[in-house]
Amino acid sequence: MKPAKYSKYILYLLLIVSVVAGGFFFFGGKSVSATGVGIPVYTGLLIFVLVAILGAALAVTILALTARLAERFRRSPKQAVRSILGFFILAFVMLFWWLCGNGTPLCLKGYIGNYNTSCWLKLTDMFLYTTYTLIGGAILLIIGFFIAKKVR
């Protein structure tokens, strides 16, 4: 069997699992909480399926990238180092914004939860600032390549 056939069957399997989990979530009934709000009964199932699919996708991606990097390193070590440079730059940017993030807990009236801690607040800042940095870098690269193309 060719890999394309495997991917077709995996796609169908993921589609069926997603549709079944979504069906349970939307049509499986609701339970009423103490505050009178209706909560879908199968929320945990939907979250589990989504996390499992995300985890499997990350595992396959990391495995494929590691195999490709090992093959590139075998052919040309210089090319392998260049291909992994982007990862290290992104890791540095994320570490930089983690260190710059504000971890002071917020004063939120009526909020009773576990996510108003220094770690979660710094993580949120890191993701936001990294996103801003990447978008800004992409815009600068677009402008720079446009100008370079016009100058040539």
C-alpha positions as CSV (number, residue, x, y, z in Angstrom):
1,M,0.0,0.0,0.0
2,K,1.2,3.5,-0.8
3,P,1.3,6.2,1.9
4,A,-1.4,8.1,0.0
5,K,-3.8,5.2,0.6
6,Y,-3.0,5.2,4.3
7,S,-3.6,8.9,4.6
8,K,-7.0,8.5,2.8
9,Y,-8.1,5.8,5.3
10,I,-6.8,7.8,8.3
11,L,-8.7,10.9,7.0
12,Y,-11.9,8.9,6.8
13,L,-11.4,7.5,10.3
14,L,-10.7,10.9,11.8
15,L,-13.8,12.3,10.0
16,I,-16.0,9.6,11.3
17,V,-14.6,9.9,14.9
18,S,-15.0,13.7,14.8
19,V,-18.6,13.5,13.4
20,V,-19.6,10.9,16.1
21,A,-18.0,13.0,18.9
22,G,-19.7,16.2,17.6
23,G,-23.0,14.4,17.3
24,F,-22.8,13.2,20.9
25,F,-21.8,16.7,22.0
26,F,-24.6,18.5,20.2
27,F,-27.4,15.9,20.4
28,G,-26.5,13.9,23.4
29,G,-28.5,15.9,25.9
30,K,-27.8,18.5,28.5
31,S,-27.5,18.4,32.3
32,V,-28.5,21.4,34.3
33,S,-25.9,22.9,36.6
34,A,-26.6,24.4,40.0
35,T,-26.9,27.8,38.4
36,G,-29.5,26.6,36.0
37,V,-27.2,26.7,32.9
38,G,-27.5,23.7,30.5
39,I,-24.2,21.9,30.0
40,P,-23.8,19.3,27.2
41,V,-23.3,15.8,28.7
42,Y,-20.6,14.7,26.4
43,T,-18.3,17.7,26.7
44,G,-15.5,15.5,28.2
45,L,-15.7,13.1,25.2
46,L,-15.4,16.0,22.7
47,I,-12.4,17.5,24.6
48,F,-10.8,14.0,24.8
49,V,-11.2,13.4,21.1
50,L,-9.8,16.8,20.2
51,V,-6.8,16.4,22.5
52,A,-6.2,12.9,21.1
53,I,-6.3,14.1,17.5
54,L,-4.0,17.1,18.3
55,G,-1.6,14.9,20.2
56,A,-1.4,12.3,17.4
57,A,-0.9,15.1,14.9
58,L,1.9,16.5,17.0
59,A,3.5,13.1,17.5
60,V,3.4,12.3,13.7
61,T,4.8,15.7,12.8
62,I,7.7,15.5,15.3
63,L,8.5,12.0,14.2
64,A,8.5,13.0,10.5
65,L,10.6,16.1,11.1
66,T,13.1,14.1,13.2
67,A,13.4,11.5,10.5
68,R,13.9,14.2,7.8
69,L,16.4,16.0,9.9
70,A,18.4,12.8,10.5
71,E,18.4,12.0,6.8
72,R,19.5,15.6,6.0
73,F,22.2,15.4,8.6
74,R,23.5,12.2,7.1
75,R,23.6,13.8,3.6
76,S,24.9,17.3,4.6
77,P,25.4,18.5,8.2
78,K,25.5,22.1,7.1
79,Q,22.1,21.8,5.4
80,A,20.7,20.1,8.5
81,V,21.8,22.9,10.8
82,R,20.3,25.5,8.5
83,S,17.0,23.7,8.5
84,I,16.7,23.6,12.3
85,L,17.8,27.3,12.7
86,G,14.2,28.5,12.4
87,F,13.1,26.3,15.3
88,F,15.9,27.8,17.5
89,I,15.0,31.3,16.5
90,L,11.3,30.7,17.4
91,A,12.3,29.1,20.7
92,F,14.5,32.1,21.5
93,V,11.7,34.6,20.7
94,M,9.2,32.6,22.9
95,L,11.7,32.4,25.8
96,F,12.4,36.2,25.5
97,W,8.7,37.0,25.6
98,W,8.2,34.5,28.5
99,L,10.8,36.4,30.5
100,C,9.2,39.8,29.6
101,G,5.7,38.6,30.5
102,N,3.9,40.0,33.5
103,G,3.0,37.5,36.1
104,T,1.1,39.7,38.5
105,P,-2.3,38.1,39.3
106,L,-5.3,40.1,38.1
107,C,-8.0,41.4,40.4
108,L,-11.1,39.9,38.8
109,K,-14.4,40.2,40.7
110,G,-16.4,37.0,40.7
111,Y,-13.6,34.8,39.2
112,I,-12.9,31.6,41.0
113,G,-10.5,29.6,39.0
114,N,-7.0,28.2,38.8
115,Y,-5.7,30.2,35.8
116,N,-5.1,33.6,37.5
117,T,-1.5,32.5,38.5
118,S,1.9,33.8,37.4
119,C,2.6,30.9,35.2
120,W,-0.6,31.1,33.1
121,L,-0.4,34.9,32.9
122,K,3.2,34.8,31.6
123,L,2.3,32.0,29.2
124,T,-0.6,34.1,27.8
125,D,1.7,37.1,27.4
126,M,4.3,34.9,25.7
127,F,1.8,33.5,23.1
128,L,0.3,37.0,22.4
129,Y,3.7,38.7,22.1
130,T,5.1,35.9,20.0
131,T,2.1,36.2,17.7
132,Y,2.6,39.9,17.4
133,T,6.3,39.4,16.7
134,L,5.7,36.8,14.0
135,I,3.0,38.9,12.3
136,G,5.2,42.0,12.4
137,G,8.1,40.0,11.0
138,A,6.0,38.6,8.2
139,I,4.8,42.1,7.3
140,L,8.3,43.5,7.3
141,L,9.5,40.6,5.1
142,I,6.7,41.2,2.6
143,I,7.6,44.9,2.4
144,G,11.3,44.1,2.2
145,F,10.9,41.5,-0.6
146,F,8.6,43.9,-2.5
147,I,11.2,46.7,-2.3
148,A,14.0,44.3,-3.2
149,K,12.1,43.1,-6.3
150,K,11.4,46.6,-7.5
151,V,15.1,47.6,-7.0
152,R,16.5,44.7,-9.0
